[in-house]
Amino acid sequence: MSDTMAVAGRETPLAYFKRTWRQNIIYIGFVVVFAFFAITLYDKGFLAPNNILNIARQTAMIAVMAVAMTLVLSSGEIDLSVGAVAGLASVTTAMAVAWGGLPAGIAAGIMTGVTVGLINGLLSTRLMIPTFLTTLAMMGIAKGTAMWISGTAAIPVLDRTYPAIFGGGNIGPIPTLLLWMLVIGVIGHVVLRRTKFGRQILAVGGNVVAARYSGINTGRIKLWVIVISAVTASIAGMLYAGRLQTGRFQLGEGDELSVIAAVVLGGTSLFGGKGTVVGSIIGALMIGVINNGLILMGLEYSQQLIARGGIIILAVALSQAGTRPA
């Protein structure tokens, strides 16, 4: 033990970097990407406080959903319905606010997530239908339900207090969206790293058979993470409704791809057993920085898609190397 500690103590900074760079690639990548855009777009206002806050606002909902998706992927499952659930929650929340005020809106949004999560979770854990299929089906069901109950029309949020709490206000110079992202991120990090539940999630994702033999109720763990994912997606939908002061079925459309990309980019394994909430949030922010930077560079939309895809593929390839089970 003492010899090992002595060797570690004599390790040079360069040797330490060579040994750990891959597991820290998301942080290195974020710094490199941010520095690149800061230098090349300095005269176009990239570093302006308003632009930095705008990146945070645009990224917040993706980051919030990425926190829960980290738990889902760490358990060896996946949730493709988060974007559609966010859109449905924005609609149910806006309709409930118009009917019963702020408390009714909050209750409706949360219950939307609980209901969807229980359906997804029970189908997967009781009927043993893979979550890929159940959540893919729920994506269509949630979007169709949102279109049906809203008549495909935007539902305005009429309560003035609601936007101030859910995404449309500021506390001093800090947007409430940023505070939501930070609070949910801290909760997710503590749950995954400091609680028995978090350790069980990683155990189930690492080896579900071994976890079952060790006494872990694997079905219950998977049910909980799926419910948490749906509820968090509903909170993201409520934030969308607060920021835009309207509920629309289109809100959150396609977000599931950005969320999964952010989580995998952050270092969480697609095969379970490994996850990092902090990395997922940095991954979401990195995608936001790339999107913002490419727009300020004046690239056409088609060019933005190509450049963004190439950058994400490179970063994911580096961060995921060696995580696939043999």
C-alpha positions as CSV (number, residue, x, y, z in Angstrom):
1,M,0.0,0.0,0.0
2,S,2.8,2.4,1.0
3,D,4.7,1.6,-2.2
4,T,1.6,2.3,-4.3
5,M,1.0,5.6,-2.6
6,A,4.7,6.5,-3.0
7,V,4.4,5.9,-6.8
8,A,1.2,7.9,-7.0
9,G,3.0,10.7,-5.1
10,R,5.8,10.7,-7.6
11,E,3.5,10.8,-10.6
12,T,4.0,13.9,-12.8
13,P,1.2,16.0,-14.0
14,L,1.8,14.8,-17.5
15,A,1.7,11.2,-16.5
16,Y,-1.6,11.8,-14.5
17,F,-3.1,13.5,-17.6
18,K,-2.2,10.6,-19.8
19,R,-3.7,8.2,-17.4
20,T,-7.0,10.1,-16.8
21,W,-7.6,12.1,-19.9
22,R,-10.2,9.8,-21.4
23,Q,-12.4,9.7,-18.3
24,N,-12.3,13.5,-18.2
25,I,-12.8,14.0,-22.0
26,I,-16.1,15.8,-21.6
27,Y,-14.6,18.5,-19.4
28,I,-11.6,18.9,-21.7
29,G,-13.8,18.9,-24.7
30,F,-16.1,21.5,-23.2
31,V,-13.2,23.8,-22.4
32,V,-11.7,23.4,-25.9
33,V,-15.1,24.0,-27.7
34,F,-15.9,27.0,-25.5
35,A,-12.4,28.5,-26.0
36,F,-12.6,28.0,-29.8
37,F,-15.9,29.9,-30.1
38,A,-14.8,32.5,-27.6
39,I,-11.7,33.3,-29.7
40,T,-13.3,33.0,-33.2
41,L,-16.5,34.8,-32.2
42,Y,-15.2,37.4,-29.8
43,D,-16.3,40.3,-32.0
44,K,-19.8,38.7,-32.5
45,G,-20.8,38.8,-28.8
46,F,-20.3,35.1,-27.9
47,L,-18.9,36.1,-24.5
48,A,-21.5,38.7,-23.9
49,P,-23.3,38.0,-20.6
50,N,-26.7,38.0,-22.3
51,N,-25.5,35.4,-24.8
52,I,-24.0,33.2,-22.0
53,L,-27.3,33.4,-20.1
54,N,-29.2,32.6,-23.3
55,I,-27.2,29.4,-23.8
56,A,-28.1,28.4,-20.2
57,R,-31.8,29.1,-20.8
58,Q,-31.8,27.1,-24.1
59,T,-30.0,24.2,-22.5
60,A,-31.8,24.1,-19.2
61,M,-34.7,21.8,-20.2
62,I,-32.3,19.3,-21.9
63,A,-30.0,19.3,-18.9
64,V,-32.9,18.7,-16.5
65,M,-34.1,15.7,-18.5
66,A,-30.5,14.5,-18.9
67,V,-30.2,14.2,-15.1
68,A,-33.0,11.6,-15.0
69,M,-31.8,9.9,-18.2
70,T,-28.5,9.4,-16.5
71,L,-30.2,7.2,-13.9
72,V,-32.2,5.4,-16.6
73,L,-29.1,4.5,-18.8
74,S,-27.1,3.7,-15.7
75,S,-29.7,1.0,-14.8
76,G,-29.4,-0.5,-18.3
77,E,-32.6,0.9,-19.7
78,I,-33.6,3.8,-22.0
79,D,-36.5,6.3,-22.3
80,L,-37.4,7.5,-25.7
81,S,-40.6,9.3,-24.6
82,V,-39.2,12.2,-22.6
83,G,-39.6,14.8,-25.4
84,A,-43.3,13.9,-26.0
85,V,-44.0,13.7,-22.3
86,A,-42.6,17.2,-21.9
87,G,-44.9,18.4,-24.6
88,L,-47.9,16.7,-23.0
89,A,-47.1,18.1,-19.6
90,S,-46.9,21.6,-21.0
91,V,-50.4,21.2,-22.4
92,T,-52.0,19.6,-19.3
93,T,-50.3,22.2,-17.1
94,A,-51.5,25.2,-19.2
95,M,-55.1,23.7,-19.3
96,A,-55.1,23.1,-15.5
97,V,-53.8,26.6,-14.7
98,A,-56.6,28.1,-16.8
99,W,-59.1,25.9,-14.9
100,G,-57.9,25.9,-11.3
101,G,-54.9,28.3,-11.0
102,L,-51.3,27.7,-10.1
103,P,-51.7,24.7,-7.7
104,A,-53.9,22.8,-10.2
105,G,-51.3,23.4,-12.9
106,I,-48.4,22.1,-10.8
107,A,-50.5,19.1,-9.8
108,A,-51.5,18.3,-13.3
109,G,-48.0,18.5,-14.7
110,I,-46.5,16.2,-12.0
111,M,-49.4,13.7,-12.3
112,T,-48.8,13.6,-16.0
113,G,-45.3,12.4,-15.4
114,V,-46.3,9.9,-12.7
115,T,-49.0,8.4,-14.9
116,V,-46.8,8.0,-17.9
117,G,-43.9,6.7,-15.8
118,L,-46.0,4.1,-14.1
119,I,-47.4,2.9,-17.4
120,N,-43.9,2.6,-19.0
121,G,-42.5,1.1,-15.8
122,L,-45.2,-1.5,-15.2
123,L,-45.2,-2.6,-18.9
124,S,-41.4,-3.1,-18.7
125,T,-41.1,-4.7,-15.3
126,R,-44.3,-6.7,-15.1
127,L,-44.9,-7.7,-18.8
128,M,-41.1,-7.7,-19.5
129,I,-41.5,-5.5,-22.6
130,P,-38.2,-3.8,-23.4
131,T,-38.2,-0.1,-22.4
132,F,-37.0,0.7,-25.9
133,L,-40.4,-0.5,-27.2
134,T,-42.6,0.7,-24.4
135,T,-41.2,4.2,-24.5
136,L,-41.1,4.4,-28.3
137,A,-44.8,3.5,-28.2
138,M,-45.4,6.1,-25.4
139,M,-43.7,8.7,-27.5
140,G,-46.6,8.5,-30.0
141,I,-49.3,8.1,-27.4
142,A,-48.1,11.2,-25.5
143,K,-47.9,13.3,-28.5
144,G,-51.3,12.2,-29.8
145,T,-52.9,12.8,-26.5
146,A,-51.4,16.3,-26.3
147,M,-52.7,17.0,-29.8
148,W,-56.2,15.6,-29.0
149,I,-56.8,17.4,-25.8
150,S,-55.5,20.7,-27.1
151,G,-57.1,20.5,-30.5
152,T,-53.5,21.1,-31.8
153,A,-53.9,24.7,-30.6
154,A,-51.5,26.5,-28.2
155,I,-52.9,26.9,-24.7
156,P,-51.9,30.2,-23.1
157,V,-50.7,30.2,-19.5
158,L,-52.8,32.9,-17.9
159,D,-51.4,32.9,-14.4
160,R,-48.7,35.6,-13.9
161,T,-47.0,33.9,-11.0
162,Y,-46.5,30.6,-12.9
163,P,-43.9,32.0,-15.5
164,A,-42.0,33.7,-12.7
165,I,-41.5,30.3,-10.9
166,F,-41.2,28.0,-13.9
167,G,-38.7,29.4,-16.3
168,G,-39.8,32.8,-17.3
169,G,-38.4,34.9,-14.4
170,N,-35.2,35.8,-12.8
171,I,-33.9,36.0,-9.3
172,G,-31.6,39.0,-9.5
173,P,-29.5,38.5,-12.6
174,I,-29.9,34.7,-12.5
175,P,-32.6,33.1,-14.6
176,T,-34.9,30.7,-12.7
177,L,-34.2,28.1,-15.5
178,L,-30.6,28.0,-14.4
179,L,-31.6,27.5,-10.8
180,W,-33.9,24.7,-11.7
181,M,-31.1,23.0,-13.6
182,L,-28.6,23.4,-10.7
183,V,-31.1,22.2,-8.1
184,I,-32.2,19.1,-10.0
185,G,-28.5,18.4,-11.0
186,V,-27.4,18.5,-7.4
187,I,-30.3,16.2,-6.3
188,G,-29.5,13.8,-9.1
189,H,-25.7,13.7,-8.3
190,V,-26.4,13.1,-4.6
191,V,-28.9,10.3,-5.4
192,L,-26.6,8.5,-7.8
193,R,-23.3,8.9,-5.8
194,R,-24.3,9.2,-2.2
195,T,-27.4,7.0,-1.6
196,K,-28.1,3.2,-1.4
197,F,-30.6,3.7,-4.2
198,G,-27.9,5.1,-6.5
199,R,-25.6,2.3,-5.8
200,Q,-28.4,-0.2,-6.5
201,I,-29.0,1.5,-9.9
202,L,-25.4,1.1,-10.9
203,A,-25.4,-2.5,-9.7
204,V,-28.5,-3.4,-11.7
205,G,-27.0,-1.7,-14.8
206,G,-23.7,-3.4,-14.3
207,N,-25.0,-7.0,-13.9
208,V,-28.7,-7.5,-13.4
209,V,-28.3,-11.2,-12.5
210,A,-25.6,-10.5,-9.9
211,A,-27.7,-7.7,-8.5
212,R,-30.7,-10.0,-8.2
213,Y,-28.7,-12.7,-6.4
214,S,-27.3,-10.0,-4.0
215,G,-30.9,-9.3,-2.8
216,I,-31.7,-6.2,-4.9
217,N,-35.2,-6.0,-6.2
218,T,-34.2,-5.2,-9.7
219,G,-37.8,-4.7,-11.0
220,R,-38.5,-2.1,-8.3
221,I,-35.3,-0.2,-9.1
222,K,-36.1,-0.1,-12.8
223,L,-39.7,0.9,-12.1
224,W,-38.5,3.8,-10.0
225,V,-35.9,5.1,-12.5
226,I,-38.5,5.0,-15.3
227,V,-41.0,6.9,-13.1
228,I,-38.4,9.5,-12.2
229,S,-37.5,10.0,-15.8
230,A,-41.1,10.7,-16.8
231,V,-41.7,13.0,-13.8
232,T,-38.5,14.9,-14.7
233,A,-39.6,15.2,-18.3
234,S,-42.9,16.6,-17.0
235,I,-41.0,19.2,-15.0
236,A,-39.1,20.1,-18.2
237,G,-42.4,20.5,-20.0
238,M,-43.7,22.8,-17.2
239,L,-40.5,24.9,-17.6
240,Y,-41.2,25.1,-21.3
241,A,-44.7,26.3,-20.6
242,G,-43.4,28.9,-18.1
243,R,-40.7,30.2,-20.4
244,L,-42.9,30.5,-23.4
245,Q,-46.1,31.2,-21.4
246,T,-48.0,28.6,-23.5
247,G,-48.5,24.9,-23.7
248,R,-48.1,23.3,-27.1
249,F,-47.8,19.7,-28.2
250,Q,-44.7,20.6,-30.3
251,L,-42.7,21.6,-27.2
252,G,-40.0,19.0,-26.5
253,E,-40.3,17.4,-29.9
254,G,-37.1,15.6,-30.7
255,D,-35.5,16.4,-27.3
256,E,-35.0,12.7,-26.5
257,L,-32.2,12.6,-29.0
258,S,-30.4,15.7,-27.6
259,V,-30.9,14.3,-24.0
260,I,-29.5,10.9,-24.8
261,A,-26.6,12.5,-26.7
262,A,-25.8,14.8,-23.8
263,V,-25.8,11.9,-21.3
264,V,-23.6,9.6,-23.5
265,L,-21.4,12.6,-24.3
266,G,-21.0,13.1,-20.6
267,G,-19.6,9.7,-20.0
268,T,-22.6,7.5,-19.0
269,S,-22.5,4.1,-20.6
270,L,-25.2,3.1,-23.0
271,F,-24.8,-0.5,-21.6
272,G,-25.5,0.4,-17.9
273,G,-23.4,0.3,-14.8
274,K,-21.7,3.6,-15.2
275,G,-23.1,7.1,-14.9
276,T,-22.2,10.7,-14.0
277,V,-24.8,13.4,-13.6
278,V,-22.2,16.2,-13.6
279,G,-20.9,14.9,-17.0
280,S,-24.5,14.8,-18.4
281,I,-25.1,18.4,-17.5
282,I,-21.7,19.4,-19.0
283,G,-22.7,17.4,-22.1
284,A,-25.9,19.3,-22.4
285,L,-24.1,22.6,-22.0
286,M,-21.6,21.6,-24.6
287,I,-24.3,20.9,-27.1
288,G,-25.8,24.3,-26.3
289,V,-22.5,26.0,-26.8
290,I,-22.0,24.2,-30.1
291,N,-25.5,25.2,-31.3
292,N,-25.1,28.8,-30.3
293,G,-21.6,29.1,-31.7
294,L,-22.6,27.6,-35.1
295,I,-25.5,30.1,-35.4
296,L,-23.2,33.0,-34.6
297,M,-20.8,31.8,-37.2
298,G,-23.5,32.3,-39.8
299,L,-23.6,28.7,-41.1
300,E,-26.6,27.5,-43.0
301,Y,-28.8,25.1,-41.1
302,S,-27.6,22.2,-43.2
303,Q,-24.0,23.0,-42.4
304,Q,-24.9,23.4,-38.7
305,L,-26.3,19.9,-38.6
306,I,-23.2,18.4,-40.3
307,A,-20.8,20.3,-38.0
308,R,-22.7,19.5,-34.8
309,G,-23.0,15.8,-35.7
310,G,-19.3,15.5,-36.5
311,I,-18.3,17.2,-33.2
312,I,-20.7,15.0,-31.1
313,I,-19.6,11.8,-32.8
314,L,-15.9,12.5,-32.1
315,A,-16.5,13.4,-28.5
316,V,-18.8,10.4,-27.9
317,A,-16.3,8.0,-29.5
318,L,-13.6,9.3,-27.2
319,S,-15.7,9.2,-24.1
320,Q,-17.3,5.8,-24.7
321,A,-14.1,3.9,-25.8
322,G,-13.6,1.0,-23.5
323,T,-17.1,1.1,-21.9
324,R,-18.7,-1.6,-24.1
325,P,-18.8,-5.0,-22.3
326,A,-16.7,-7.8,-23.8
